Amino acid sequence: MDNKRVFLTGATGFVGGFVVEELINAGFEVFIAARKSSSFEYLDTQKITVLYLDLADPKAIAQTLIENDIQYVINNAGLTRHADEQQLNLVNAVYTKNIAQAIVESQIPIQKMVHISSLAAFGQADFTQSGVVQSNSQPNPVTAYGRSKLLGEQWLSEFDIPKVILRPTAVYGPREKDLLSVFKMISNRLEVNIGIQQKLSFIYVKDLANIIVQTLISPMSNMDYFVSDGYVYSNEELNTLIKNAVDKKTLKINLPLFVVKPLSNISEQIGRMFGNYPVFNKDKYNEITAQSWICDSAPLLSDLNYKIAYPLNIGIQETVDWYKKAGWIS
């Protein structure tokens, strides 16, 4: 049996594509779960095995694990926003439970499952005594996405399988589309600030993908970690780094909170009218009005002996270069 066969969900998403590249580089044979409607734009399908699979069916997942002699699992499937919280719970919690159940029912000698959760599952650091979110902090998610991710973790904890939970902070990099709106505004010489100074943390997608694979092959088991580059940034620093990367001056607009909140409601209502859920919504308001999104990534970086390759200035520049080449910003 090949002991480097990995089953990966969420492979066709932003983070997943980079994880696939790292897995291939690490010598894994990669099997990805996909839907018929999935886009493989950033994947080399000749180097992976695509399995069209319904994650709502634990028995089908179990059979897939058995048939393909899977020994490693990475659950990276995730839905970051949706107008219906039940849909978030389905993808981020029910599917997680189904995969864990399938592992148990298949009775395969799995080496490890790495589950990708989110800092959002614990919420911002505003409610912590230390000002930093740690593994022993009391979870206090402030978004429907965060609540669904926390639920997924809670259900996963009920299964006796070797596993590690990773909770990345804000992930950015080439192909990312949520933070893209900030890059676009600044590229168009507009800088919007809300009436609050934030402490922020980030992780570049290539560092995250590398960390996920290193965690998979490490001896670590039955642990949970937060993932960031280990630095603390302000929202002004983020804007300045983007401005430097795009090499443009901006017009600064400061919006007070009493203006931002109704705008988030209006944006969400308009989105619902047109059948979508916009990036700027009521949950996003809860995120951008938090004072601190700092998490303690030191335990993970220490246990992995991992050195961050992309601090924010380097990651932002590489992201801008990719956005420009792809025509996403001018």
C-alpha positions, 0 to 999 in steps of 0.5 A: 500500500502506498503510504503517501496517498492523501484525500483532499476536499476544497482543492478547487478553492483559493487555498486548495489549489496551493495545497495541491501544489505543495502535496505534489512537491512533497511526493503525495499521490493526491485524490481530490473531492470535486463536484461536476460543476467544479472549476479546475482552472488552477489545477493540473488534473494530469497530476491528481485524481479527481473523484466526483463525490457527494460529501453529504454521503458518509458511506460514499466517502468511506467507500472512496477512502477504502477503494483508493487506499487513502491514509491521509485526509485534509479537510479544506472544504469551506463556505465563507459566506452565504445568506442562509446560515444553514448552508454554512453549517452544511458545508463547514460542519455537517461535511466535516462530521461526515468525513470523520464518520467515513474514516471511522466506518471505513476502518482504514489505518489513517495516519492523520486528518488535518482539518482547516478551520478558522480564527473566525471560529473563536472570534476576535481578541477583543474578548480575551484577557491577554488581547490574543486569541489562544487555544485556551480562549473561550470561543466567541464567533461574531459571524455565521461563518465563524459559528459554523466553523466552531460547530464543525470543530465541536463535532469533529472532536467527538471522533477518535481519529488522529487529527490536527485542527488548524485555524488560519487568520485572514489568508491572502495571496494570488487568486484570492477574491475577498480582500481583492476589493481592498486592492482594487480600491487602492489601485483606483486611488481610493483609500477608505478607512472606518472609524477604528484602529484595528490590530490585524494578523495575516498568513500568505497562502503559500506559507499556509499551504506549506504549513498544512502539508508540514503538519500532515507529515509531522508527528503532531496529533490530536492538537489544535493551532492558530495560524498566522505569520506571527506579526501584528499589523494595523489596518493603516499598515496594510493600506500603506503596503498595498499603496507601495506595491501598486505605486499609487497615491490615494484619496483618503476617505474616513467613514464613521461607524454610524455610516458603515453599519447602515451601509452594510445592511443596505449592501446585504439587502441589495445582494439578496434582491439580486440573488447573491450575498455580497462581500460587504454584509452585516457579518463583515461589519462585525469583523471590521469593527473588531479592535483586534484579530490577533492569534497566537501562532507561536506554538505551531511555528515552534512545533513545526520548526517553521520559518515564515517565508512571506511576511506581509510586505513580501506577500502583498507585493507578490499578490499585486504582481499576480493581480496585475498580470491576471488583469484583476487590477490595473 
